[in-house]
Amino acid sequence: MTRLRTKIFILLLAVYSFNARAVWFEGQGKAMIINGDVATARQFAIKDALLTLMYHGGASVNSMQVVKSGVLEIDKLTVRTNGEVVDMHLLTEEITDNKIQVTVSADIYPFDTCKKDNYSKSLFVGPFQLATPAQAQLGSIYKLPEQVSQRLFNEIRNGSRQLDARQVRTQPIAFNNNGSMNIENQMISVAQDISAQYDVQYILFGRINDLSDYNETSTTLLGLGSALTKYRNYQMQIYVIDAINKKTVFQKSYSASRPWAFDPTMRIDVTTNTFWYSDYGKLVNFYIDQSISDIENTIACETTEASVVAVHNNKDLVINLGQDNGVRRGDKFKLMRQEFLNFQDSGKTGAIFNPDDTRLEVISVQSQRALVRPMGNSDMANIQIRDVLAPVTDNDF
């Protein structure tokens, strides 16, 4: 009965979406294969491909059928979503070095639940703290947090269309404030300084909370003995901060355990394939890939904002977004006025941004820079270095 209702729902959805002019898109996704589980990795790779398509197609996945060579493979796949995939075909799949890559073609019905400006977000990848350094003693993997930061940066730099990773820092950041503050509040306190130094809007960082190990006993075949297997936990917390607005836009924890296949006395070099091709290394890499997809999906609806970094010939402005972010000649931006408010309940001050009547048009573009010129009677005296500009949408006109 449940299967029948699902098919009826999908049929009705297909008819409705056809009338709403659903559009076919094609894209690729990838995922790590953990413990030889190709089926699960395939689902994650399909999800990765669809999330990329949703970003460009204006929707995200809710329910769907997966068809491979005309045969229904997955009856329903649910992802935290705001739109519908009417139909999808798995065109190709390729497995290389314990990673699966798929090509999918999807019929998308967009719900348009948010305004996407289609610019990639400038990003700084910061360090990961190790909550309990003593837990890294097994294998002497004290440099694992540095590798997590570096791999996140490399994966985003090489494979993300939604994120523009400009700089990575694997070493801890020194804080001048109260050391008793948690890592999130500490990073928020220095976010605007990092934003100005590295020309970014968003800051990614994290904390590895658990690397502890434990032994698990299992009974051997026919119950003639027992075997002892050492397992190791992995739990990391990831944050993404909008440095301009000083707010956390993404926060998620990832946690699992895998067998620790190395001799307890071995020192493991976490920069080598010996570690990353082990079950434990694959788990860490899987969460790196998964977190990137989650971040992309979460901040797709956030407004991309640019900062004024220079004045050119007393009539044009240089902003810190460019061709790498999707900026083109003729694009238009609006000035966002910063106002400071006093919060009576805490005695603190905070900034808010309100759109101004000032409009600017892009007249020249480089990789990470664009030259913008005020339109109409806009007064250059109104604009200062580090002022914020936001894209102009059709609704703004």
N, C-alpha and C positions, 0 to 999 in steps of 0.2 A: 504493500500500500504506500509506504513512504517513497519507494522508487517511482511509483506511478505519479504521485503528487509532484515529485521533483521534475519528472519529464514534462508534465503539464505546465508547471511553472516556467520551465525553460522555454517551452514552445510559445506560451503567451508572451514571455519576455522578448523572444525573437521577433514575434509579429509586431509588438509595440515598438521595439527598437528599430525595426525596418522602416516603420513609418517616421521614426525620429531621425532617419538618415545616419544610422551607424556606419562607421568607417573601418576598413581593414588596414591594419598596421603590421609591419614585420620587424622583428628585433631579436637580439641574442641575450642569453643569460648564462651564468656559470655558477658552479658550486663544488665544494670539496666532497669527495666520497669518503665517508667515515666507516671503518670496519667492513668495507666491501659492500655497503648498503647502497647499491646503485639506484634503487627505486626511490628512496627518500631523497638522495642527492638530486635526482631528476626533478622531483617536485620543487625543491628549493631553487634549482636552476630555472625552471619554468616561472616560478614566482619572481625571480630576479629579472628575467626578461620582461615580464608583464609590468612590473613596477616601473621599469624604464619606459615602456610604451605608454603607460598611464601618464607619466610626467609630460610626455609630448602630446598625447592624445586627449588629455583633459579629464581622465577618469582614473579609477583604480579598481582592483579586483574584488568582487563580492562572491559571486557563484558562477560556475561555468562547467562545461564538459571539456575533457581533453581527448582529442582523437588522434590516434597514431595509425597510419596506414589504413584508415577507415574503421578501426576498431576502438571502441570506447575503453580508455585505459583508466581514467580517474572519474568517478561519478560526480564528485563535488569537491572543490578546493576552496577553502575560505581564507581570506586575508582581511585584515583590518582595512576597511575600504569606504569609498564614497561614490562608487559608480558600478557599472556592470560590463562584464565581458559576455557577449551573446554567444560567441562560438570561438573556438581556437583550434588550430592544427599544429601539431608538433612536426616540423618539416625535417629537421636533421638533428642528430646528436653525435658528439665525438668525445671519446674518453682518452685523456692524455695525462700521465703523471698524477693519477688519483684525483683528477678534476674532470668534471663533465661540463661540456658546453653544448647548449641547445639553441636552435633557431626556431622561433615560433611565428605564426601568423594569426592575428587576433582581430575579431570583429568587435569594435568598441562602441559602446553607447555612453557618451559623456554626460555627467550630471552637472558639471560646472559649479561645484560646491564652493570653489574659491577662485579668486583671480590669480592666475600665474603670469608673471612677467617674462618668463622664458629666458631669464639671464641666469647663468651659473653663479653660485654663491662663492665668494672669495673666502678661503679657509686657512687658518693656521693650525697645524697639528702639534699639540704640546705634549709634555711628558706624562708618563703614567707612574703614579706612586706605587710602591710596594708596601702594603699595610703592615705586614709582619715579615721583616727580612729574614728572620730565623727559619721561616718555612721554605726558603730557597736553598737551604743548606743541602738537602738531598739533590745531588747532581750539580750542586754549586751553580744554579741558574739565576744568579743575582742580576744578570744583564737582560733577563727576559722582558722587563718593562720597556727597556730601550728598543728592543726588537719589535715589540708590539706597536710602539709609536712609529717606527721606521716603516714597518710593513703596511700599516694603515695609510701612511703618506704615499708610499709607492703604489698601492692598489688604487687609491683615489686619483693620483696623478696620471696613472696609465689607463684607467678604465672608466672613470666617472665623467658623464656629460653634465651632471647637475652641480658638481662641486669642483671648484678651482683651487686645488691645494697648492699654496704658494711657498710655504716654508714649514720645516719640521724642526722641533727642538726635543731631543731625547733626554737631556740633562735637567735636573730639577730647577724650578724657578725660585729665586730667593724672594721671600715676602717680608715686607716691612711692618706688617700689622700684627695683631695678636695671634700668636701661634696656636692658640686654642680653637680658632675658627676652623670649620671644616673646609675641605679642599674646594668645594663649590663656591663658598663665600670668599675664600682667598683668591680664587681665579677671577671672580666677578670684580673684586677690588682692584685688580691690575688689568682688567680686560681692555679698557680704553687705551692704556699705554701700549699694550701689545698690538692693538688694532692700528694705532698710529705708526708704530715702528715697522710693522710688516705689511701695511696696506691691505688689511683684511677686515671683513665684517664679522666673521664667525670664528670661534676658537673651540677646537676639539681637544679634550684631555680626558684622563681617567685614573682609575685606581684598581690595582689587582688586590682583592681582599682576601683571597684564599688560595694557597698553594699546598695545603696540608696533605698528608698521605695517610693511608690506612691499609691494613691487611684484610683480605677476604679469603675464607676457607671454603673450598668446594670439594664435594665427594667425587672420587674418581670412578671410572667405569666399573660396574658391578659392585660398587660399594666396598672395594677392597682396600681403600686408603683415602687419604685426603691430600689436596694440593693447596698451597698457599700462594696467593697472587697479591702483589702490591698494587694498590690503586692510588691515584693522586687527583685531588680536587682542582678545579680551575673556576674561579669566580672573578669577573671583572665588572666594574661599573664605568659607563661611558657618559660623558656630558658634552653638550654643545651649547655655547653661550653666544648670544647676539651681543657683540661688544659695544655696538653703537647705542643700543637700547638698554644694555646692562641687564639682560634677562636670560634665564635658562630656557632654551627652546627644545632641548632633547635630553632625556635622562633615562637610561635603561640598564638593567643588570642581566648578565649572561652567566649561567652556571651549569656545570656538569662535571663528571669524573671519567677518567679513562685509566686503563692499566699503565703502570710505569714499567716499561720493558727493559730498563737498564739496570746493570749491577749497582747496588746501593753505594758502592765505594767509587763509582765512576764520576769524573767531572765532565759534564756535558757542555759542549760548545753550542750555544743556542743560535749561532750564525750559520750552522752547517745543516745540510740535508739529513744528516744522521738524526738530528732532533726533529726537524720539520716533517720528515717522512714517517716518523713514529706515530702510533695512534694518538698519543698525547699532543704531539706537535700539530697533527691534522685537526684535532679539536680546537686548539687555539686559533689556527688559521681559518677554520670554519666560522668561528665567532667574529673574526676580523671581517670576513666577507659579509656575514649576516648583518653586522652592525652598520656597515656602509649602506646596504640596501635600506635598512630601517631609518638611517639618518636622511637619506635622499627622499624617502617617502614622507617623512615628518616635516621637513623644512621646505618642501615644494611650494607650499602656499604662503610661506613667509615672504615679505617684501624684500627684494634686493635693493640695497642702499649703497650709494657711492659717497665718497668724501672728496671735497675740494682739496687738492694738494699743492696747487700753484696757480699763479696768475700769469697769463701770456700776453705781452704787448698792451697791457692795461685795458684789454677789451675782451679777452677770452679766458676761460678757466680750464685747468687740467684736472680731471677726475681719475680716481684709481680703479676704474673698470675699463675694459677694452675688448678687443676682438676675441680674446680667449674666453670672455664671459658672454659673448654673443652680441655685443654692442656693435651697431652699424651706423653709418652716416645717415643723418635724417632722423634718428631716434630722438625722442624728446624727454626731458626730465623736468621736475618741479623742485623748487627750493622748499626744504622742511625747516620751519622755524623752531628753534629749541627754546623751551620755556622751563624754568625751574620752579617747582612747587614745594612748599613746606608741609610736611605731614604732621598734623597736630598730635596724632597718637604716639608718634615715636620721636618727634623733634628733629627728624632728618629731612634732607632735601632730596628731590628726585627730578629728573628731566623728562619732559614729554615733547614729542615732535608734532607740529601742526603744519599742514600744507600752506604754502604762501602763493600769492598770485604770480610770482616770478616763474617764467618758463624759459628753458634753455634747450638749444638744438645742437646735436652732435655734428661737427663739421669736419672732423678728422679722427682717425682711429689707429692706435697701435696695439700691440699684444695685450698689455695690461694698463693702458692709458687711453684716454679719449679727450679731445679738445671740444669744449662746448661753448656756445655763444648765446648770450641773453637774447630773447626774442622781443620784438616790439619796443616798448619804452622802459624796459626793465633797467633799473639803476645798478651798476656794478658796485657802487658804494654799499649796497645792501648785503653783499656777499663777502664772507671772510674765509680764510684758510681753515680747514676742518669742518666747514659747514656741510650739511648733509643734503644730498639730492636723491629723489626717488623717481622711478620711471613714471611717465605719464601714460595712463591707459585710455581706452576709447571713452570710458565713462567720464573722464576728467574734462572732456570736451562737451 
